[in-house]
Amino acid sequence: MTETIAGAVEQFIAHKRAHGRKYHSEARELALLVRFAAGHDVSCLGGLTPALLEDFLASRPRPHPRSFNHLLGVVRCLLDWAVAWQLLEASPLQARRRRVTEQRIPFLFDPAQARQLLDAAAALADGPRAPARGPTYHAIFALCYGLGLRAGEACSLRLGDVDAGRSLLIVRGGKFGKHRLVPHGPRIAALVSEQAARRARAAGMDAQAPLLTFDGRRPVHPGTASQAFHHLVATLELPVPDGVSPPRLHDLRH
């Protein structure tokens, strides 16, 4: 009962990451709980009361049920873990999940729409800090659409992840921190080889050098790729069916 909230959070996150979870956003949300409790002069895990937890949840701007339920779920997992490890006798959390009244229907790119997007990406002009901007974004979007990679997975590829001999990409640290081998055909092979050759000329044979980069040191950030995606989609004016959400970069995976 004397365990501090901060100490319990640190142990809990270490426990999750030991099981292959990244737990980045969850760690940020639990840090908010630690700060909120400290602001109410509560530092011990046993000092968390139902009322304090209700106040914490109410203090966070979570207008959408899914966002609120995610925050609630993270706090619940922490407290259930504390009970399992006998740091608490019982969980003080009494808040309930909010009902999700509508489910997001993703936008599905047909081949013609995907080709429009890829052609528009390839035609992007270079920027002062973004040489080969068009081919780089074209490659990212093609990997997401053609191989079902997540934006973060495509952007984080390294030169050493390209196995040209077996026509494979090695995707590292995907969902739940898992690695996987992704086979591909000749079109993706040509696209990846072009990027790898361009990077090899600049970085030599450094296997850890990013495959998709503008400055040669850091990979393209998924958020930057998402911004470019939304800019291009706006110019294409793709028809969005009734009840379907506007296109997101993640929708290319579908």
PAVEXLUM-342564 format. One record per atom (N, C-alpha, C): residue number from 1; residue in three letters; atom name; x, y, z. Coordinates in steps of 0.2 Angstrom, whole numbers. Layout:
! PAVEXLUM-342564
  resi  resn  name   east  north     up
   NUM   ALA    CA      X      Y      Z
...
//
This chain:
! PAVEXLUM-342564
  resi  resn  name   east  north     up
     1   MET     N      4     -6      0
     1   MET    CA      0      0      0
     1   MET     C      4      6      0
     2   THR     N     11      6      1
     2   THR    CA     15     12      2
     2   THR     C     18     13     -5
     3   GLU     N     17      9    -10
     3   GLU    CA     20     10    -17
     3   GLU     C     18     16    -19
     4   THR     N     23     20    -22
     4   THR    CA     21     27    -25
     4   THR     C     17     26    -32
     5   ILE     N     13     30    -34
     5   ILE    CA     10     30    -41
     5   ILE     C     15     30    -46
     6   ALA     N     20     34    -45
     6   ALA    CA     25     35    -51
     6   ALA     C     29     28    -51
     7   GLY     N     31     25    -45
     7   GLY    CA     35     19    -45
     7   GLY     C     31     14    -48
     8   ALA     N     24     13    -47
     8   ALA    CA     20      8    -50
     8   ALA     C     19      9    -57
     9   VAL     N     19     15    -59
     9   VAL    CA     18     16    -67
     9   VAL     C     24     14    -70
    10   GLU     N     30     16    -67
    10   GLU    CA     36     14    -70
    10   GLU     C     37      6    -71
    11   GLN     N     35      3    -66
    11   GLN    CA     36     -5    -66
    11   GLN     C     31     -8    -71
    12   PHE     N     25     -5    -71
    12   PHE    CA     19     -7    -75
    12   PHE     C     21     -6    -83
    13   ILE     N     24     -1    -85
    13   ILE    CA     26      1    -91
    13   ILE     C     32     -4    -93
    14   ALA     N     37     -5    -88
    14   ALA    CA     42    -10    -90
    14   ALA     C     40    -17    -91
    15   HIS     N     35    -19    -87
    15   HIS    CA     31    -25    -88
    15   HIS     C     28    -26    -95
    16   LYS     N     25    -21    -97
    16   LYS    CA     22    -21   -104
    16   LYS     C     27    -22   -109
    17   ARG     N     32    -18   -109
    17   ARG    CA     37    -18   -114
    17   ARG     C     41    -24   -114
    18   ALA     N     42    -27   -108
    18   ALA    CA     45    -34   -108
    18   ALA     C     41    -39   -112
    19   HIS     N     35    -38   -113
    19   HIS    CA     31    -42   -117
    19   HIS     C     30    -40   -124
    20   GLY     N     34    -35   -126
    20   GLY    CA     34    -33   -133
    20   GLY     C     30    -27   -135
    21   ARG     N     27    -24   -130
    21   ARG    CA     22    -19   -131
    21   ARG     C     27    -12   -131
    22   LYS     N     25     -8   -136
    22   LYS    CA     29     -1   -136
    22   LYS     C     26      3   -130
    23   TYR     N     20      4   -130
    23   TYR    CA     17      8   -124
    23   TYR     C     19     15   -124
    24   HIS     N     20     18   -129
    24   HIS    CA     22     25   -129
    24   HIS     C     17     30   -127
    25   SER     N     11     29   -131
    25   SER    CA      5     34   -129
    25   SER     C      3     32   -122
    26   GLU     N      2     26   -120
    26   GLU    CA      0     24   -114
    26   GLU     C      4     27   -108
    27   ALA     N     11     27   -110
    27   ALA    CA     16     30   -105
    27   ALA     C     14     37   -104
    28   ARG     N     13     41   -109
    28   ARG    CA     11     48   -109
    28   ARG     C      5     49   -105
    29   GLU     N      0     45   -106
    29   GLU    CA     -7     46   -102
    29   GLU     C     -6     44    -95
    30   LEU     N     -2     39    -93
    30   LEU    CA     -1     38    -86
    30   LEU     C      3     43    -83
    31   ALA     N      8     46    -86
    31   ALA    CA     12     52    -84
    31   ALA     C      7     58    -82
    32   LEU     N      1     58    -86
    32   LEU    CA     -4     63    -84
    32   LEU     C     -7     62    -77
    33   LEU     N     -8     55    -76
    33   LEU    CA    -11     53    -70
    33   LEU     C     -7     54    -64
    34   VAL     N      0     53    -65
    34   VAL    CA      5     54    -60
    34   VAL     C      5     62    -58
    35   ARG     N      5     66    -63
    35   ARG    CA      5     73    -62
    35   ARG     C     -2     76    -59
    36   PHE     N     -7     73    -61
    36   PHE    CA    -14     75    -58
    36   PHE     C    -14     73    -51
    37   ALA     N    -12     67    -49
    37   ALA    CA    -12     65    -42
    37   ALA     C     -8     69    -38
    38   ALA     N     -2     71    -40
    38   ALA    CA      3     75    -37
    38   ALA     C      0     82    -35
    39   GLY     N     -4     84    -40
    39   GLY    CA     -7     91    -40
    39   GLY     C    -12     91    -34
    40   HIS     N    -15     85    -32
    40   HIS    CA    -19     84    -27
    40   HIS     C    -16     81    -21
    41   ASP     N    -10     82    -20
    41   ASP    CA     -6     79    -14
    41   ASP     C     -7     72    -13
    42   VAL     N     -7     68    -18
    42   VAL    CA     -8     61    -18
    42   VAL     C     -2     58    -21
    43   SER     N      2     54    -18
    43   SER    CA      8     51    -21
    43   SER     C      8     44    -20
    44   CYS     N      4     41    -15
    44   CYS    CA      4     34    -14
    44   CYS     C     -1     31    -19
    45   LEU     N      0     25    -21
    45   LEU    CA     -5     21    -25
    45   LEU     C    -11     20    -21
    46   GLY     N    -11     19    -15
    46   GLY    CA    -17     18    -11
    46   GLY     C    -21     24    -10
    47   GLY     N    -18     30    -12
    47   GLY    CA    -22     36    -11
    47   GLY     C    -27     37    -17
    48   LEU     N    -26     33    -22
    48   LEU    CA    -31     34    -27
    48   LEU     C    -38     32    -26
    49   THR     N    -42     36    -26
    49   THR    CA    -49     35    -24
    49   THR     C    -54     35    -30
    50   PRO     N    -60     32    -30
    50   PRO    CA    -64     33    -35
    50   PRO     C    -66     40    -37
    51   ALA     N    -66     44    -32
    51   ALA    CA    -68     51    -34
    51   ALA     C    -62     55    -37
    52   LEU     N    -56     53    -35
    52   LEU    CA    -50     56    -38
    52   LEU     C    -49     54    -45
    53   LEU     N    -51     47    -46
    53   LEU    CA    -50     45    -53
    53   LEU     C    -55     48    -58
    54   GLU     N    -61     48    -55
    54   GLU    CA    -67     52    -59
    54   GLU     C    -65     59    -61
    55   ASP     N    -62     62    -56
    55   ASP    CA    -60     69    -58
    55   ASP     C    -54     69    -63
    56   PHE     N    -50     64    -62
    56   PHE    CA    -44     64    -67
    56   PHE     C    -47     63    -74
    57   LEU     N    -51     58    -75
    57   LEU    CA    -54     57    -82
    57   LEU     C    -58     63    -84
    58   ALA     N    -62     66    -80
    58   ALA    CA    -66     72    -82
    58   ALA     C    -61     78    -84
    59   SER     N    -55     78    -81
    59   SER    CA    -50     83    -83
    59   SER     C    -47     83    -90
    60   ARG     N    -47     77    -93
    60   ARG    CA    -44     76    -99
    60   ARG     C    -50     78   -105
    61   PRO     N    -48     81   -110
    61   PRO    CA    -53     83   -115
    61   PRO     C    -53     77   -120
    62   ARG     N    -58     73   -119
    62   ARG    CA    -60     67   -122
    62   ARG     C    -67     67   -125
    63   PRO     N    -68     71   -130
    63   PRO    CA    -75     71   -132
    63   PRO     C    -78     65   -136
    64   HIS     N    -73     61   -139
    64   HIS    CA    -75     55   -142
    64   HIS     C    -75     49   -138
    65   PRO     N    -80     45   -138
    65   PRO    CA    -80     39   -134
    65   PRO     C    -74     34   -135
    66   ARG     N    -71     33   -141
    66   ARG    CA    -66     29   -142
    66   ARG     C    -60     32   -138
    67   SER     N    -59     38   -138
    67   SER    CA    -53     41   -135
    67   SER     C    -54     41   -128
    68   PHE     N    -60     42   -125
    68   PHE    CA    -61     42   -118
    68   PHE     C    -60     34   -116
    69   ASN     N    -62     30   -119
    69   ASN    CA    -62     23   -118
    69   ASN     C    -55     20   -118
    70   HIS     N    -51     23   -122
    70   HIS    CA    -43     21   -122
    70   HIS     C    -40     23   -116
    71   LEU     N    -41     30   -114
    71   LEU    CA    -38     32   -108
    71   LEU     C    -41     28   -102
    72   LEU     N    -47     27   -101
    72   LEU    CA    -50     23    -96
    72   LEU     C    -47     16    -96
    73   GLY     N    -46     13   -102
    73   GLY    CA    -43      6   -102
    73   GLY     C    -36      6   -100
    74   VAL     N    -32     11   -101
    74   VAL    CA    -25     11    -99
    74   VAL     C    -25     12    -91
    75   VAL     N    -29     16    -88
    75   VAL    CA    -29     17    -81
    75   VAL     C    -32     10    -78
    76   ARG     N    -37      7    -81
    76   ARG    CA    -39      1    -78
    76   ARG     C    -34     -5    -78
    77   CYS     N    -30     -5    -84
    77   CYS    CA    -25    -10    -84
    77   CYS     C    -19     -9    -79
    78   LEU     N    -18     -3    -78
    78   LEU    CA    -13     -1    -72
    78   LEU     C    -15     -4    -66
    79   LEU     N    -21     -2    -64
    79   LEU    CA    -24     -4    -57
    79   LEU     C    -25    -11    -57
    80   ASP     N    -28    -15    -62
    80   ASP    CA    -28    -22    -62
    80   ASP     C    -22    -25    -61
    81   TRP     N    -17    -23    -64
    81   TRP    CA    -10    -25    -63
    81   TRP     C     -7    -24    -56
    82   ALA     N     -9    -19    -53
    82   ALA    CA     -7    -17    -46
    82   ALA     C    -10    -22    -42
    83   VAL     N    -17    -24    -43
    83   VAL    CA    -20    -29    -39
    83   VAL     C    -17    -36    -40
    84   ALA     N    -15    -37    -46
    84   ALA    CA    -12    -44    -47
    84   ALA     C     -6    -45    -44
    85   TRP     N     -2    -39    -43
    85   TRP    CA      5    -39    -40
    85   TRP     C      4    -37    -33
    86   GLN     N     -2    -37    -30
    86   GLN    CA     -3    -36    -23
    86   GLN     C      0    -29    -20
    87   LEU     N     -1    -24    -25
    87   LEU    CA      1    -18    -23
    87   LEU     C     -5    -14    -21
    88   LEU     N    -11    -17    -23
    88   LEU    CA    -18    -14    -20
    88   LEU     C    -22    -20    -19
    89   GLU     N    -26    -19    -14
    89   GLU    CA    -31    -24    -12
    89   GLU     C    -37    -25    -17
    90   ALA     N    -39    -19    -20
    90   ALA    CA    -44    -19    -25
    90   ALA     C    -43    -13    -29
    91   SER     N    -46    -13    -35
    91   SER    CA    -45     -7    -40
    91   SER     C    -51     -2    -37
    92   PRO     N    -48      4    -37
    92   PRO    CA    -53      9    -35
    92   PRO     C    -57     12    -41
    93   LEU     N    -56     10    -47
    93   LEU    CA    -59     13    -53
    93   LEU     C    -66     10    -53
    94   GLN     N    -71     15    -54
    94   GLN    CA    -78     13    -55
    94   GLN     C    -81     16    -61
    95   ALA     N    -77     20    -65
    95   ALA    CA    -80     23    -71
    95   ALA     C    -81     18    -76
    96   ARG     N    -86     19    -80
    96   ARG    CA    -88     14    -85
    96   ARG     C    -86     17    -92
    97   ARG     N    -85     12    -97
    97   ARG    CA    -84     14   -104
    97   ARG     C    -90     18   -107
    98   ARG     N    -88     22   -111
    98   ARG    CA    -94     26   -115
    98   ARG     C    -96     22   -121
    99   ARG     N   -102     22   -122
    99   ARG    CA   -105     18   -128
    99   ARG     C   -102     22   -134
   100   VAL     N   -100     18   -139
   100   VAL    CA    -98     20   -145
   100   VAL     C   -104     19   -150
   101   THR     N   -107     25   -152
   101   THR    CA   -113     25   -156
   101   THR     C   -112     24   -163
   102   GLU     N   -106     25   -166
   102   GLU    CA   -105     25   -173
   102   GLU     C    -98     22   -174
   103   GLN     N    -97     18   -179
   103   GLN    CA    -91     15   -181
   103   GLN     C    -89     18   -187
   104   ARG     N    -82     19   -187
   104   ARG    CA    -79     23   -193
   104   ARG     C    -79     18   -199
   105   ILE     N    -81     20   -205
   105   ILE    CA    -80     15   -211
   105   ILE     C    -75     18   -215
   106   PRO     N    -69     14   -216
   106   PRO    CA    -63     17   -219
   106   PRO     C    -65     18   -227
   107   PHE     N    -61     23   -230
   107   PHE    CA    -61     24   -237
   107   PHE     C    -57     19   -240
   108   LEU     N    -60     16   -246
   108   LEU    CA    -57     11   -249
   108   LEU     C    -54     13   -256
   109   PHE     N    -48     13   -257
   109   PHE    CA    -45     16   -264
   109   PHE     C    -46     10   -269
   110   ASP     N    -49     12   -274
   110   ASP    CA    -49      7   -280
   110   ASP     C    -43      8   -284
   111   PRO     N    -41      3   -288
   111   PRO    CA    -34      4   -292
   111   PRO     C    -33     10   -295
   112   ALA     N    -39     13   -298
   112   ALA    CA    -38     19   -302
   112   ALA     C    -37     25   -297
   113   GLN     N    -40     25   -292
   113   GLN    CA    -39     31   -287
   113   GLN     C    -32     30   -284
   114   ALA     N    -30     24   -283
   114   ALA    CA    -23     23   -280
   114   ALA     C    -18     26   -285
   115   ARG     N    -19     24   -291
   115   ARG    CA    -15     26   -297
   115   ARG     C    -14     34   -297
   116   GLN     N    -20     37   -296
   116   GLN    CA    -20     44   -296
   116   GLN     C    -16     47   -291
   117   LEU     N    -17     44   -285
   117   LEU    CA    -13     47   -279
   117   LEU     C     -6     46   -280
   118   LEU     N     -4     40   -283
   118   LEU    CA      3     38   -283
   118   LEU     C      7     43   -289
   119   ASP     N      3     44   -294
   119   ASP    CA      5     49   -299
   119   ASP     C      6     56   -297
   120   ALA     N      1     58   -293
   120   ALA    CA      2     65   -290
   120   ALA     C      7     65   -285
   121   ALA     N      9     60   -281
   121   ALA    CA     14     60   -277
   121   ALA     C     21     60   -281
   122   ALA     N     22     56   -286
   122   ALA    CA     28     56   -290
   122   ALA     C     29     63   -293
   123   ALA     N     24     67   -294
   123   ALA    CA     25     73   -298
   123   ALA     C     26     79   -293
   124   LEU     N     27     78   -286
   124   LEU    CA     28     83   -281
   124   LEU     C     35     86   -283
   125   ALA     N     35     92   -282
   125   ALA    CA     42     96   -283
   125   ALA     C     46     95   -277
   126   ASP     N     53     95   -278
   126   ASP    CA     57     95   -273
   126   ASP     C     57    101   -269
   127   GLY     N     58    101   -262
   127   GLY    CA     58    106   -258
   127   GLY     C     65    108   -255
   128   PRO     N     66    114   -252
   128   PRO    CA     73    116   -250
   128   PRO     C     76    111   -245
   129   ARG     N     72    108   -241
   129   ARG    CA     74    103   -237
   129   ARG     C     72     96   -238
   130   ALA     N     69     95   -244
   130   ALA    CA     66     88   -246
   130   ALA     C     68     87   -253
   131   PRO     N     74     85   -255
   131   PRO    CA     76     83   -261
   131   PRO     C     73     76   -263
   132   ALA     N     71     75   -269
   132   ALA    CA     68     69   -271
   132   ALA     C     62     68   -268
   133   ARG     N     58     73   -267
   133   ARG    CA     52     73   -263
   133   ARG     C     47     69   -266
   134   GLY     N     46     69   -273
   134   GLY    CA     41     65   -276
   134   GLY     C     42     58   -276
   135   PRO     N     48     56   -278
   135   PRO    CA     49     48   -278
   135   PRO     C     49     45   -271
   136   THR     N     51     49   -266
   136   THR    CA     51     47   -259
   136   THR     C     43     46   -256
   137   TYR     N     39     51   -257
   137   TYR    CA     32     50   -255
   137   TYR     C     29     45   -260
   138   HIS     N     30     44   -266
   138   HIS    CA     28     39   -270
   138   HIS     C     29     32   -268
   139   ALA     N     35     31   -265
   139   ALA    CA     38     25   -263
   139   ALA     C     34     23   -256
   140   ILE     N     33     28   -252
   140   ILE    CA     29     27   -245
   140   ILE     C     22     25   -247
   141   PHE     N     19     29   -251
   141   PHE    CA     12     27   -252
   141   PHE     C     11     20   -256
   142   ALA     N     16     19   -260
   142   ALA    CA     15     13   -264
   142   ALA     C     17      7   -259
   143   LEU     N     21      7   -254
   143   LEU    CA     22      2   -250
   143   LEU     C     16      1   -245
   144   CYS     N     13      6   -243
   144   CYS    CA      7      6   -239
   144   CYS     C      1      2   -243
   145   TYR     N      0      4   -250
   145   TYR    CA     -5      2   -254
   145   TYR     C     -4     -5   -256
   146   GLY     N      3     -6   -259
   146   GLY    CA      4    -12   -262
   146   GLY     C      6    -18   -257
   147   LEU     N      9    -17   -251
   147   LEU    CA     11    -22   -247
   147   LEU     C      7    -22   -240
   148   GLY     N      3    -17   -239
   148   GLY    CA     -1    -16   -233
   148   GLY     C      3    -14   -227
   149   LEU     N      9    -11   -228
   149   LEU    CA     13     -8   -223
   149   LEU     C      9     -2   -219
   150   ARG     N     10     -2   -213
   150   ARG    CA      8      4   -209
   150   ARG     C     13     10   -211
   151   ALA     N     11     16   -211
   151   ALA    CA     15     22   -213
   151   ALA     C     21     22   -209
   152   GLY     N     21     20   -202
   152   GLY    CA     27     20   -198
   152   GLY     C     32     15   -200
   153   GLU     N     29      9   -202
   153   GLU    CA     33      4   -204
   153   GLU     C     37      5   -211
   154   ALA     N     33      8   -215
   154   ALA    CA     36     10   -222
   154   ALA     C     42     16   -221
   155   CYS     N     40     21   -217
   155   CYS    CA     45     26   -216
   155   CYS     C     51     24   -212
   156   SER     N     51     19   -208
   156   SER    CA     56     17   -203
   156   SER     C     61     11   -207
   157   LEU     N     59     10   -213
   157   LEU    CA     64      5   -216
   157   LEU     C     71      7   -217
   158   ARG     N     76      2   -216
   158   ARG    CA     83      4   -217
   158   ARG     C     85      0   -223
   159   LEU     N     91      2   -225
   159   LEU    CA     94     -1   -231
   159   LEU     C     95     -8   -230
   160   GLY     N     97    -10   -224
   160   GLY    CA     98    -17   -222
   160   GLY     C     92    -21   -222
   161   ASP     N     86    -18   -222
   161   ASP    CA     80    -21   -222
   161   ASP     C     77    -24   -229
   162   VAL     N     81    -22   -234
   162   VAL    CA     80    -24   -241
   162   VAL     C     84    -30   -243
   163   ASP     N     80    -35   -244
   163   ASP    CA     83    -42   -246
   163   ASP     C     81    -43   -254
   164   ALA     N     85    -40   -258
   164   ALA    CA     84    -40   -265
   164   ALA     C     84    -47   -268
   165   GLY     N     89    -51   -265
   165   GLY    CA     90    -58   -268
   165   GLY     C     83    -62   -267
   166   ARG     N     80    -61   -262
   166   ARG    CA     74    -65   -260
   166   ARG     C     67    -61   -262
   167   SER     N     68    -55   -264
   167   SER    CA     62    -50   -265
   167   SER     C     58    -50   -258
   168   LEU     N     62    -48   -253
   168   LEU    CA     58    -47   -247
   168   LEU     C     60    -41   -243
   169   LEU     N     56    -38   -239
   169   LEU    CA     57    -33   -235
   169   LEU     C     57    -35   -228
   170   ILE     N     61    -33   -223
   170   ILE    CA     61    -35   -216
   170   ILE     C     58    -29   -213
   171   VAL     N     52    -30   -210
   171   VAL    CA     48    -25   -206
   171   VAL     C     50    -26   -199
   172   ARG     N     53    -21   -196
   172   ARG    CA     55    -22   -189
   172   ARG     C     51    -18   -184
   173   GLY     N     49    -20   -178
   173   GLY    CA     46    -16   -173
   173   GLY     C     39    -14   -176
   174   GLY     N     35    -19   -179
   174   GLY    CA     28    -17   -181
   174   GLY     C     23    -17   -175
   175   LYS     N     17    -19   -176
   175   LYS    CA     12    -19   -170
   175   LYS     C     15    -24   -165
   176   PHE     N     14    -22   -159
   176   PHE    CA     16    -26   -153
   176   PHE     C     24    -27   -153
   177   GLY     N     28    -23   -157
   177   GLY    CA     35    -24   -157
   177   GLY     C     37    -30   -161
   178   LYS     N     33    -33   -166
   178   LYS    CA     35    -39   -169
   178   LYS     C     38    -37   -176
   179   HIS     N     43    -42   -178
   179   HIS    CA     46    -41   -184
   179   HIS     C     43    -46   -189
   180   ARG     N     43    -45   -196
   180   ARG    CA     40    -50   -200
   180   ARG     C     44    -49   -207
   181   LEU     N     43    -54   -211
   181   LEU    CA     46    -54   -218
   181   LEU     C     40    -52   -223
   182   VAL     N     41    -48   -227
   182   VAL    CA     36    -46   -232
   182   VAL     C     38    -47   -239
   183   PRO     N     36    -52   -243
   183   PRO    CA     38    -53   -250
   183   PRO     C     34    -48   -254
   184   HIS     N     37    -47   -260
   184   HIS    CA     34    -42   -265
   184   HIS     C     36    -44   -272
   185   GLY     N     33    -41   -277
   185   GLY    CA     34    -43   -284
   185   GLY     C     38    -38   -287
   186   PRO     N     39    -39   -294
   186   PRO    CA     44    -35   -297
   186   PRO     C     43    -27   -297
   187   ARG     N     37    -25   -297
   187   ARG    CA     36    -18   -297
   187   ARG     C     38    -14   -290
   188   ILE     N     36    -18   -285
   188   ILE    CA     39    -15   -278
   188   ILE     C     46    -16   -278
   189   ALA     N     49    -21   -281
   189   ALA    CA     56    -22   -281
   189   ALA     C     60    -17   -284
   190   ALA     N     57    -15   -290
   190   ALA    CA     60     -9   -294
   190   ALA     C     60     -3   -290
   191   LEU     N     54     -1   -287
   191   LEU    CA     54      5   -283
   191   LEU     C     58      5   -277
   192   VAL     N     59     -1   -273
   192   VAL    CA     63     -1   -268
   192   VAL     C     71     -1   -270
   193   SER     N     72     -4   -275
   193   SER    CA     79     -4   -278
   193   SER     C     81      3   -280
   194   GLU     N     77      7   -283
   194   GLU    CA     78     14   -285
   194   GLU     C     80     18   -278
   195   GLN     N     76     17   -273
   195   GLN    CA     77     21   -267
   195   GLN     C     84     18   -264
   196   ALA     N     85     12   -264
   196   ALA    CA     91      9   -260
   196   ALA     C     97     11   -264
   197   ALA     N     97     12   -271
   197   ALA    CA    103     14   -275
   197   ALA     C    104     21   -273
   198   ARG     N     99     25   -273
   198   ARG    CA    100     32   -271
   198   ARG     C    103     33   -265
   199   ARG     N    100     30   -260
   199   ARG    CA    103     30   -253
   199   ARG     C    110     27   -252
   200   ALA     N    111     22   -256
   200   ALA    CA    118     19   -255
   200   ALA     C    123     24   -258
   201   ARG     N    122     28   -263
   201   ARG    CA    126     32   -266
   201   ARG     C    128     38   -261
   202   ALA     N    123     39   -256
   202   ALA    CA    125     44   -251
   202   ALA     C    127     42   -245
   203   ALA     N    125     36   -243
   203   ALA    CA    127     33   -236
   203   ALA     C    131     27   -237
   204   GLY     N    134     25   -243
   204   GLY    CA    138     19   -244
   204   GLY     C    134     13   -242
   205   MET     N    137      8   -239
   205   MET    CA    134      2   -238
   205   MET     C    131      1   -230
   206   ASP     N    130      7   -227
   206   ASP    CA    128      7   -220
   206   ASP     C    121      4   -220
   207   ALA     N    120     -2   -217
   207   ALA    CA    114     -6   -216
   207   ALA     C    109     -2   -212
   208   GLN     N    111      2   -207
   208   GLN    CA    107      6   -203
   208   GLN     C    104     13   -206
   209   ALA     N    107     15   -212
   209   ALA    CA    105     21   -215
   209   ALA     C     97     20   -217
   210   PRO     N     93     26   -216
   210   PRO    CA     86     25   -218
   210   PRO     C     85     25   -225
   211   LEU     N     81     21   -227
   211   LEU    CA     79     20   -234
   211   LEU     C     75     26   -237
   212   LEU     N     71     29   -233
   212   LEU    CA     67     34   -235
   212   LEU     C     68     40   -231
   213   THR     N     72     45   -234
   213   THR    CA     74     51   -230
   213   THR     C     75     57   -234
   214   PHE     N     75     63   -231
   214   PHE    CA     76     69   -235
   214   PHE     C     83     72   -234
   215   ASP     N     85     71   -227
   215   ASP    CA     91     74   -225
   215   ASP     C     97     69   -225
   216   GLY     N     96     62   -226
   216   GLY    CA    101     57   -226
   216   GLY     C    102     54   -219
   217   ARG     N     99     57   -214
   217   ARG    CA    101     55   -207
   217   ARG     C     95     52   -204
   218   ARG     N     89     56   -205
   218   ARG    CA     83     54   -201
   218   ARG     C     78     51   -206
   219   PRO     N     74     46   -205
   219   PRO    CA     69     44   -209
   219   PRO     C     63     49   -210
   220   VAL     N     59     49   -215
   220   VAL    CA     53     53   -215
   220   VAL     C     49     51   -210
   221   HIS     N     46     56   -206
   221   HIS    CA     42     55   -201
   221   HIS     C     35     53   -204
   222   PRO     N     31     48   -201
   222   PRO    CA     25     47   -203
   222   PRO     C     20     52   -203
   223   GLY     N     20     57   -198
   223   GLY    CA     16     63   -198
   223   GLY     C     17     67   -204
   224   THR     N     23     68   -206
   224   THR    CA     25     72   -212
   224   THR     C     22     69   -218
   225   ALA     N     22     62   -218
   225   ALA    CA     20     58   -224
   225   ALA     C     12     59   -224
   226   SER     N      9     59   -218
   226   SER    CA      2     60   -218
   226   SER     C     -1     67   -220
   227   GLN     N      3     72   -218
   227   GLN    CA      2     79   -221
   227   GLN     C      2     79   -228
   228   ALA     N      7     76   -231
   228   ALA    CA      8     76   -239
   228   ALA     C      2     72   -242
   229   PHE     N      0     67   -239
   229   PHE    CA     -6     63   -241
   229   PHE     C    -12     67   -241
   230   HIS     N    -14     70   -236
   230   HIS    CA    -20     74   -235
   230   HIS     C    -20     80   -240
   231   HIS     N    -14     83   -241
   231   HIS    CA    -13     88   -246
   231   HIS     C    -15     86   -253
   232   LEU     N    -12     80   -255
   232   LEU    CA    -13     77   -262
   232   LEU     C    -21     75   -263
   233   VAL     N    -23     72   -257
   233   VAL    CA    -30     69   -258
   233   VAL     C    -35     75   -259
   234   ALA     N    -34     81   -256
   234   ALA    CA    -38     87   -257
   234   ALA     C    -38     89   -264
   235   THR     N    -32     89   -267
   235   THR    CA    -32     91   -274
   235   THR     C    -35     86   -279
   236   LEU     N    -35     80   -277
   236   LEU    CA    -38     75   -281
   236   LEU     C    -46     75   -281
   237   GLU     N    -49     77   -276
   237   GLU    CA    -56     78   -275
   237   GLU     C    -59     71   -276
   238   LEU     N    -57     66   -272
   238   LEU    CA    -60     59   -273
   238   LEU     C    -67     59   -270
   239   PRO     N    -71     56   -274
   239   PRO    CA    -78     55   -271
   239   PRO     C    -78     51   -265
   240   VAL     N    -81     53   -259
   240   VAL    CA    -82     49   -253
   240   VAL     C    -89     47   -253
   241   PRO     N    -91     41   -252
   241   PRO    CA    -98     38   -252
   241   PRO     C   -101     40   -245
   242   ASP     N   -107     41   -245
   242   ASP    CA   -111     42   -239
   242   ASP     C   -109     37   -233
   243   GLY     N   -108     40   -227
   243   GLY    CA   -107     36   -222
   243   GLY     C    -99     34   -221
   244   VAL     N    -95     36   -226
   244   VAL    CA    -88     34   -226
   244   VAL     C    -84     40   -224
   245   SER     N    -79     39   -220
   245   SER    CA    -75     44   -217
   245   SER     C    -70     46   -223
   246   PRO     N    -68     53   -223
   246   PRO    CA    -63     55   -228
   246   PRO     C    -57     51   -227
   247   PRO     N    -53     50   -233
   247   PRO    CA    -47     46   -234
   247   PRO     C    -42     48   -229
   248   ARG     N    -39     43   -226
   248   ARG    CA    -33     44   -221
   248   ARG     C    -27     40   -224
   249   LEU     N    -21     41   -223
   249   LEU    CA    -15     37   -225
   249   LEU     C    -16     30   -223
   250   HIS     N    -18     29   -217
   250   HIS    CA    -19     22   -215
   250   HIS     C    -24     18   -219
   251   ASP     N    -29     21   -223
   251   ASP    CA    -34     18   -227
   251   ASP     C    -30     15   -233
   252   LEU     N    -24     17   -235
   252   LEU    CA    -21     13   -240
   252   LEU     C    -20      6   -239
   253   ARG     N    -19      4   -233
   253   ARG    CA    -18     -3   -231
   253   ARG     C    -24     -7   -233
   254   HIS     N    -30     -4   -233
   254   HIS    CA    -36     -8   -234
   254   HIS     C    -37    -10   -242
//
